[in-house]
Amino acid sequence: MPQLDTSTWFITILPMMISLFSLIQLKFYKYTYPANPTPASLKSTKQPTPWESKWTKIYSPLSLPLQ
């Protein structure tokens, strides 16, 4: 059974790795990244609700007087 000749593997694999690295670098180089986002000032506009200004009570049916 003949031996597998691996003497050319290094010569084949190394240029392949270099070319893949170069292609990936070119892909990243052509990509335009967005500018740094600036935080927007978030003003919390509080809506007045009618139940905040007065005391309210929720009546349970069991606590109501018998009729």
N, CA, C and O atoms as a DFTB+ gen file, in Angstrom:
268 C
 N C O
     1  1       0.845      -1.174       0.000
     2  2       0.000       0.000       0.000
     3  2       0.895       1.243       0.000
     4  3       1.789       1.356       0.838
     5  1       0.666       2.167      -0.922
     6  2       1.562       3.327      -1.020
     7  2       1.318       4.319       0.124
     8  3       0.210       4.424       0.650
     9  1       2.344       5.017       0.482
    10  2       2.265       6.035       1.532
    11  2       1.636       7.314       0.974
    12  3       1.795       7.638      -0.202
    13  1       0.925       8.025       1.835
    14  2       0.324       9.278       1.440
    15  2       1.397      10.359       1.481
    16  3       2.060      10.559       2.498
    17  1       1.552      11.041       0.373
    18  2       2.591      12.069       0.276
    19  2       2.043      13.374       0.858
    20  3       1.156      14.000       0.277
    21  1       2.583      13.772       2.010
    22  2       2.115      14.980       2.691
    23  2       3.111      16.129       2.569
    24  3       2.992      17.128       3.278
    25  1       4.076      15.999       1.689
    26  2       5.099      17.035       1.580
    27  2       4.538      18.340       1.006
    28  3       5.084      19.407       1.287
    29  1       3.481      18.286       0.223
    30  2       2.938      19.497      -0.390
    31  2       1.789      20.104       0.414
    32  3       1.250      21.147       0.043
    33  1       1.420      19.459       1.499
    34  2       0.307      19.967       2.277
    35  2       0.590      21.349       2.846
    36  3      -0.269      22.230       2.796
    37  1       1.764      21.540       3.376
    38  2       2.125      22.822       3.963
    39  2       2.093      23.918       2.904
    40  3       1.624      25.027       3.163
    41  1       2.589      23.607       1.721
    42  2       2.612      24.586       0.631
    43  2       1.190      24.894       0.156
    44  3       0.934      25.983      -0.358
    45  1       0.284      23.967       0.321
    46  2      -1.100      24.177      -0.096
    47  2      -1.915      24.893       0.992
    48  3      -2.691      25.802       0.696
    49  1      -1.734      24.480       2.237
    50  2      -2.550      25.002       3.327
    51  2      -2.151      26.430       3.696
    52  3      -3.025      27.256       3.960
    53  1      -0.889      26.735       3.722
    54  2      -0.427      28.068       4.119
    55  2      -0.959      29.171       3.190
    56  3      -1.503      30.152       3.697
    57  1      -0.833      29.065       1.868
    58  2      -1.419      30.099       1.012
    59  2      -2.943      30.190       1.134
    60  3      -3.522      31.269       1.009
    61  1      -3.579      29.047       1.379
    62  2      -5.026      29.074       1.564
    63  2      -5.389      29.875       2.813
    64  3      -6.324      30.674       2.777
    65  1      -4.675      29.677       3.904
    66  2      -4.926      30.416       5.134
    67  2      -4.646      31.902       4.947
    68  3      -5.399      32.740       5.443
    69  1      -3.602      32.228       4.257
    70  2      -3.262      33.634       4.011
    71  2      -4.331      34.300       3.154
    72  3      -4.738      35.430       3.428
    73  1      -4.785      33.602       2.119
    74  2      -5.798      34.200       1.254
    75  2      -7.137      34.350       1.982
    76  3      -7.834      35.347       1.787
    77  1      -7.504      33.376       2.817
    78  2      -8.737      33.498       3.587
    79  2      -8.648      34.662       4.570
    80  3      -9.606      35.420       4.723
    81  1      -7.521      34.805       5.226
    82  2      -7.323      35.910       6.151
    83  2      -7.424      37.248       5.425
    84  3      -8.035      38.194       5.923
    85  1      -6.818      37.313       4.243
    86  2      -6.862      38.558       3.466
    87  2      -8.278      38.889       3.021
    88  3      -8.693      40.047       3.079
    89  1      -9.015      37.892       2.581
    90  2     -10.399      38.134       2.156
    91  2     -11.268      38.601       3.316
    92  3     -12.091      39.503       3.158
    93  1     -11.085      37.991       4.467
    94  2     -11.877      38.397       5.627
    95  2     -11.519      39.816       6.035
    96  3     -12.399      40.601       6.389
    97  1     -10.232      40.153       5.989
    98  2      -9.814      41.510       6.322
    99  2     -10.402      42.521       5.342
   100  3     -10.813      43.606       5.751
   101  1     -10.447      42.186       4.077
   102  2     -11.038      43.091       3.093
   103  2     -12.535      43.273       3.326
   104  3     -13.067      44.372       3.167
   105  1     -13.208      42.189       3.704
   106  2     -14.636      42.290       3.996
   107  2     -14.865      43.240       5.164
   108  3     -15.757      44.086       5.107
   109  1     -14.074      43.110       6.216
   110  2     -14.231      43.986       7.375
   111  2     -13.829      45.413       7.049
   112  3     -14.398      46.355       7.601
   113  1     -12.871      45.587       6.174
   114  2     -12.397      46.930       5.833
   115  2     -13.464      47.699       5.059
   116  3     -13.603      48.911       5.221
   117  1     -14.211      46.997       4.224
   118  2     -15.231      47.654       3.399
   119  2     -16.509      47.928       4.176
   120  3     -17.350      48.706       3.724
   121  1     -16.667      47.310       5.323
   122  2     -17.878      47.512       6.112
   123  2     -17.820      48.862       6.807
   124  3     -16.830      49.190       7.459
   125  1     -18.887      49.646       6.664
   126  2     -18.919      50.964       7.304
   127  2     -19.665      50.836       8.624
   128  3     -20.849      50.498       8.655
   129  1     -18.970      51.106       9.687
   130  2     -19.566      51.046      11.013
   131  2     -20.347      52.327      11.279
   132  3     -19.931      53.398      10.839
   133  1     -21.452      52.241      11.977
   134  2     -22.200      53.456      12.295
   135  2     -21.436      54.321      13.290
   136  3     -20.597      53.826      14.044
   137  1     -21.729      55.599      13.284
   138  2     -21.073      56.514      14.207
   139  2     -21.473      56.180      15.640
   140  3     -22.481      55.515      15.880
   141  1     -20.676      56.647      16.574
   142  2     -20.978      56.385      17.978
   143  2     -22.304      57.042      18.353
   144  3     -22.482      58.242      18.145
   145  1     -23.216      56.277      18.893
   146  2     -24.504      56.874      19.255
   147  2     -24.366      57.764      20.476
   148  3     -23.626      57.450      21.408
   149  1     -25.078      58.868      20.463
   150  2     -25.069      59.757      21.623
   151  2     -26.335      59.506      22.421
   152  3     -27.411      59.341      21.845
   153  1     -26.218      59.477      23.726
   154  2     -27.421      59.207      24.528
   155  2     -28.394      60.377      24.445
   156  3     -28.024      61.533      24.647
   157  1     -29.606      60.056      24.152
   158  2     -30.644      61.075      24.046
   159  2     -31.140      61.418      25.443
   160  3     -31.240      60.551      26.312
   161  1     -31.445      62.672      25.644
   162  2     -31.959      63.074      26.950
   163  2     -33.411      62.636      27.055
   164  3     -34.281      63.110      26.324
   165  1     -33.642      61.736      27.965
   166  2     -34.978      61.194      28.152
   167  2     -35.663      61.972      29.267
   168  3     -35.338      61.804      30.442
   169  1     -36.599      62.814      28.896
   170  2     -37.355      63.573      29.884
   171  2     -38.615      62.788      30.198
   172  3     -39.445      62.527      29.328
   173  1     -38.735      62.423      31.452
   174  2     -39.916      61.655      31.833
   175  2     -41.058      62.624      32.105
   176  3     -41.063      63.358      33.094
   177  1     -41.993      62.601      31.222
   178  2     -43.166      63.456      31.384
   179  2     -44.185      62.678      32.192
   180  3     -44.774      61.707      31.719
   181  1     -44.376      63.123      33.411
   182  2     -45.298      62.412      34.287
   183  2     -46.712      62.926      34.050
   184  3     -46.979      64.121      34.182
   185  1     -47.595      62.034      33.707
   186  2     -48.981      62.378      33.471
   187  2     -49.717      62.348      34.806
   188  3     -49.669      61.344      35.517
   189  1     -50.392      63.429      35.150
   190  2     -51.140      63.400      36.412
   191  2     -52.352      62.476      36.291
   192  3     -53.118      62.537      35.329
   193  1     -52.492      61.646      37.272
   194  2     -53.616      60.722      37.272
   195  2     -54.576      61.140      38.373
   196  3     -54.139      61.658      39.400
   197  1     -55.854      60.932      38.188
   198  2     -56.822      61.411      39.174
   199  2     -56.701      60.738      40.534
   200  3     -57.080      61.330      41.544
   201  1     -56.186      59.526      40.583
   202  2     -56.128      58.834      41.866
   203  2     -54.887      59.195      42.672
   204  3     -54.760      58.759      43.816
   205  1     -53.982      59.967      42.120
   206  2     -52.804      60.332      42.888
   207  2     -53.083      61.476      43.849
   208  3     -52.431      61.570      44.890
   209  1     -54.021      62.337      43.534
   210  2     -54.259      63.507      44.369
   211  2     -55.210      63.226      45.523
   212  3     -55.290      64.028      46.453
   213  1     -55.922      62.124      45.492
   214  2     -56.862      61.833      46.575
   215  2     -56.695      60.386      47.026
   216  3     -56.191      59.525      46.304
   217  1     -57.139      60.171      48.240
   218  2     -57.057      58.833      48.800
   219  2     -58.225      58.009      48.282
   220  3     -59.369      58.465      48.288
   221  1     -57.938      56.815      47.842
   222  2     -59.002      55.944      47.351
   223  2     -58.953      54.629      48.106
   224  3     -57.905      54.219      48.603
   225  1     -60.063      53.998      48.180
   226  2     -60.150      52.698      48.842
   227  2     -60.956      51.761      47.956
   228  3     -62.004      52.134      47.429
   229  1     -60.463      50.559      47.801
   230  2     -61.172      49.552      47.028
   231  2     -61.936      48.686      48.022
   232  3     -61.351      48.087      48.924
   233  1     -63.219      48.634      47.847
   234  2     -64.049      47.884      48.762
   235  2     -64.191      46.449      48.275
   236  3     -64.524      46.185      47.120
   237  1     -63.930      45.551      49.184
   238  2     -64.123      44.142      48.902
   239  2     -65.603      43.810      49.127
   240  3     -66.218      44.374      50.032
   241  1     -66.177      42.927      48.343
   242  2     -67.604      42.593      48.548
   243  2     -67.876      42.030      49.951
   244  3     -68.979      42.177      50.478
   245  1     -66.881      41.393      50.541
   246  2     -67.117      40.791      51.857
   247  2     -67.103      41.860      52.960
   248  3     -67.672      41.639      54.029
   249  1     -66.464      43.011      52.721
   250  2     -66.389      44.025      53.756
   251  2     -67.547      45.017      53.704
   252  3     -67.671      45.869      54.583
   253  1     -68.391      44.914      52.685
   254  2     -69.537      45.815      52.578
   255  2     -70.608      45.420      53.598
   256  3     -70.754      44.241      53.919
   257  1     -71.341      46.384      54.096
   258  2     -72.410      46.025      55.056
   259  2     -73.525      45.206      54.385
   260  3     -73.795      45.335      53.191
   261  1     -74.141      44.383      55.188
   262  2     -75.226      43.542      54.650
   263  2     -76.433      44.397      54.359
   264  3     -76.720      45.363      55.066
   265  1     -77.130      44.032      53.314
   266  2     -78.312      44.814      52.930
   267  2     -79.570      44.077      53.301
   268  3     -80.670      44.573      53.059
